[in-house]
Amino acid sequence: MQRSDYTKGELMEGDVLRDPFLMFREWLGTARDENVVEPEAFCLSTATADGRPSARMLLLRGVDHGLLFYTNYLSRKGRELTENPFAAMTFWWGDLERQVRIEGEVHQVTAEESDAYFASRPASSRQASAASPQSQVVSGRDELEERVAAEGTDRPDHWGGYRLVPTAFEFWQGRPSRLHDRFRFTKVENGWLIERLAP
């Protein structure tokens, strides 16, 4: 089994910003500047009401007081978020030997926000999103292509955005000999509690 020793950086107390949103934007900006492949890609983990988890890769589409992503509300992830509106995001920027984990409650964005984002997408992407019965069994590729060919470019009611409002962030920087740096931000009444975690 191949093992890697992480040597590209460190995360010391003096490097940690007091606002996790600012720190996340800074790290995301570095990933973009360093040409990390798909820096907005993250793993979204959801669970059913009885706690059965599932995970998949998505793309981050904005950061304000939460983190935005868009999908089919009738997909597996959409159904699970209806049952259990808590989720976790994991960003992995391997070229930087960095990871960010974010946990929180997920809410649907407004129809106006979903309309604006949907309208910004290429027509072919709008058609594909509207036509796909995401997470459902289909007979084959031909069925999907026929559905897309017959679809318009208006946003359907079953497609739109979510905003994950964080209750916790964790910033991880790889270090040699597995003695990694980890800092957790936990939402408290007056801001954020910041703690170093053992690797």
C-alpha positions as CSV (number, residue, x, y, z in Angstrom):
1,M,0.0,0.0,0.0
2,Q,1.4,3.4,-1.0
3,R,1.6,6.0,1.7
4,S,2.2,9.8,1.3
5,D,3.9,12.1,3.8
6,Y,2.2,15.5,3.8
7,T,4.8,18.3,3.7
8,K,3.2,21.2,1.9
9,G,2.0,23.4,4.8
10,E,1.1,23.8,8.4
11,L,-1.9,25.3,10.3
12,M,-0.8,27.0,13.5
13,E,-2.9,29.0,15.9
14,G,-1.7,32.3,14.4
15,D,-2.9,31.2,11.0
16,V,-6.5,30.6,12.1
17,L,-9.0,33.4,11.3
18,R,-11.7,34.1,13.8
19,D,-14.5,33.8,11.2
20,P,-14.7,30.4,9.6
21,F,-16.5,31.8,6.6
22,L,-13.6,34.1,5.9
23,M,-11.1,31.2,6.4
24,F,-13.1,29.0,4.1
25,R,-13.2,31.6,1.3
26,E,-9.5,32.1,1.7
27,W,-8.8,28.4,1.4
28,L,-11.2,28.1,-1.6
29,G,-9.5,31.0,-3.2
30,T,-6.1,29.4,-2.8
31,A,-7.4,26.2,-4.3
32,R,-8.6,28.1,-7.3
33,D,-5.4,30.1,-7.6
34,E,-3.4,26.9,-7.5
35,N,-5.5,25.3,-10.3
36,V,-6.8,22.5,-8.1
37,V,-9.1,20.4,-10.4
38,E,-12.8,21.3,-9.5
39,P,-12.0,23.3,-6.4
40,E,-15.8,23.7,-5.7
41,A,-16.4,19.9,-5.7
42,F,-17.5,18.5,-2.4
43,C,-18.9,15.3,-0.9
44,L,-22.4,15.9,0.5
45,S,-23.4,13.4,3.2
46,T,-27.1,13.0,4.1
47,A,-29.1,10.5,6.1
48,T,-32.6,9.1,6.3
49,A,-34.8,9.7,9.3
50,D,-33.6,6.4,10.8
51,G,-29.9,7.4,10.3
52,R,-28.9,5.4,7.1
53,P,-26.2,7.5,5.4
54,S,-25.4,8.2,1.8
55,A,-22.9,10.4,0.1
56,R,-22.2,11.9,-3.4
57,M,-20.1,14.6,-5.1
58,L,-21.7,18.0,-5.9
59,L,-20.4,21.5,-6.8
60,L,-20.6,24.5,-4.5
61,R,-22.5,27.3,-6.2
62,G,-22.2,30.1,-3.7
63,V,-21.3,31.2,-0.2
64,D,-23.2,33.8,1.9
65,H,-24.4,33.0,5.4
66,G,-24.5,29.4,4.2
67,L,-23.2,27.2,1.4
68,L,-25.3,26.8,-1.7
69,F,-25.9,23.9,-4.0
70,Y,-28.6,22.9,-6.5
71,T,-30.3,19.6,-7.3
72,N,-33.5,17.7,-8.0
73,Y,-35.7,17.9,-4.9
74,L,-37.1,14.4,-5.8
75,S,-33.6,12.8,-5.9
76,R,-32.4,10.5,-3.1
77,K,-30.5,13.4,-1.5
78,G,-33.6,15.6,-1.8
79,R,-35.9,13.0,-0.2
80,E,-33.4,12.4,2.6
81,L,-33.1,16.2,3.3
82,T,-36.9,16.3,3.6
83,E,-36.8,13.5,6.1
84,N,-33.7,14.7,8.0
85,P,-32.6,18.3,7.2
86,F,-29.0,18.0,8.5
87,A,-26.0,17.3,6.3
88,A,-22.2,17.4,6.1
89,M,-20.0,18.7,3.3
90,T,-16.4,17.6,2.8
91,F,-14.0,19.5,0.5
92,W,-10.7,17.7,-0.3
93,W,-7.9,19.7,-2.1
94,G,-5.3,17.0,-2.4
95,D,-2.8,19.2,-4.2
96,L,-2.7,21.4,-1.2
97,E,-3.0,18.6,1.3
98,R,-6.1,20.3,2.8
99,Q,-9.6,19.3,3.8
100,V,-12.6,21.2,5.1
101,R,-15.6,19.6,6.8
102,I,-18.8,21.6,7.4
103,E,-21.9,20.4,9.2
104,G,-25.2,22.1,9.5
105,E,-28.9,22.4,8.8
106,V,-30.1,22.5,5.2
107,H,-33.0,24.7,3.9
108,Q,-34.4,25.1,0.5
109,V,-33.6,28.5,-1.1
110,T,-36.3,30.8,-2.4
111,A,-37.9,30.2,-5.8
112,E,-36.4,33.5,-6.9
113,E,-32.9,32.3,-6.1
114,S,-33.5,29.0,-7.8
115,D,-34.9,30.8,-10.9
116,A,-31.9,33.1,-11.1
117,Y,-29.4,30.3,-10.9
118,F,-31.3,28.1,-13.3
119,A,-31.5,30.9,-15.9
120,S,-27.7,31.4,-15.7
121,R,-27.0,27.8,-16.9
122,P,-26.5,26.8,-20.5
123,A,-29.8,25.7,-22.2
124,S,-28.5,22.1,-22.6
125,S,-27.9,21.9,-18.9
126,R,-31.3,23.3,-18.1
127,Q,-32.9,20.7,-20.3
128,A,-31.0,17.9,-18.8
129,S,-31.8,19.0,-15.3
130,A,-35.5,19.4,-16.0
131,A,-35.7,16.1,-17.9
132,S,-33.8,13.8,-15.6
133,P,-35.8,11.7,-13.1
134,Q,-32.8,11.8,-10.9
135,S,-32.0,8.7,-8.8
136,Q,-34.9,6.7,-10.5
137,V,-34.4,3.6,-12.6
138,V,-34.5,4.3,-16.4
139,S,-34.6,1.8,-19.2
140,G,-31.4,3.1,-20.9
141,R,-29.5,6.0,-22.3
142,D,-32.0,6.4,-25.1
143,E,-34.8,7.1,-22.7
144,L,-32.8,9.9,-21.1
145,E,-31.9,11.5,-24.5
146,E,-35.5,11.3,-25.6
147,R,-36.6,13.0,-22.4
148,V,-34.1,15.8,-22.9
149,A,-35.0,16.3,-26.5
150,A,-38.7,16.8,-25.5
151,E,-37.9,19.1,-22.6
152,G,-38.1,22.9,-22.5
153,T,-35.7,25.2,-20.6
154,D,-37.9,26.5,-17.8
155,R,-37.1,25.5,-14.3
156,P,-39.4,22.8,-13.0
157,D,-40.8,23.0,-9.5
158,H,-38.9,19.9,-8.5
159,W,-35.5,21.4,-9.2
160,G,-33.8,24.1,-7.1
161,G,-31.3,25.1,-4.4
162,Y,-30.4,24.3,-0.9
163,R,-28.4,26.3,1.6
164,L,-26.5,24.5,4.3
165,V,-26.2,26.9,7.3
166,P,-23.2,25.7,9.3
167,T,-23.1,24.8,13.0
168,A,-19.5,23.5,12.7
169,F,-16.4,23.8,10.4
170,E,-13.2,21.8,10.6
171,F,-10.0,22.8,8.8
172,W,-7.4,20.1,8.3
173,Q,-3.9,20.6,7.0
174,G,-1.7,17.5,6.3
175,R,1.6,17.3,8.2
176,P,4.5,14.8,8.2
177,S,4.2,11.5,10.1
178,R,0.4,11.8,10.3
179,L,0.7,14.6,12.9
180,H,-1.8,16.7,11.1
181,D,-3.2,20.1,12.1
182,R,-7.0,20.2,12.8
183,F,-9.1,23.1,14.0
184,R,-12.8,22.9,14.8
185,F,-15.1,25.9,14.8
186,T,-18.4,25.2,16.7
187,K,-21.3,27.7,16.6
188,V,-22.1,29.2,20.0
189,E,-24.3,32.0,21.1
190,N,-21.8,34.8,20.7
191,G,-19.9,33.5,17.7
192,W,-17.6,30.6,17.2
193,L,-15.7,28.4,19.7
194,I,-12.3,27.5,18.1
195,E,-10.5,24.3,19.3
196,R,-7.4,22.4,18.1
197,L,-8.2,18.7,17.6
198,A,-5.7,15.8,17.8
199,P,-5.1,14.2,14.4
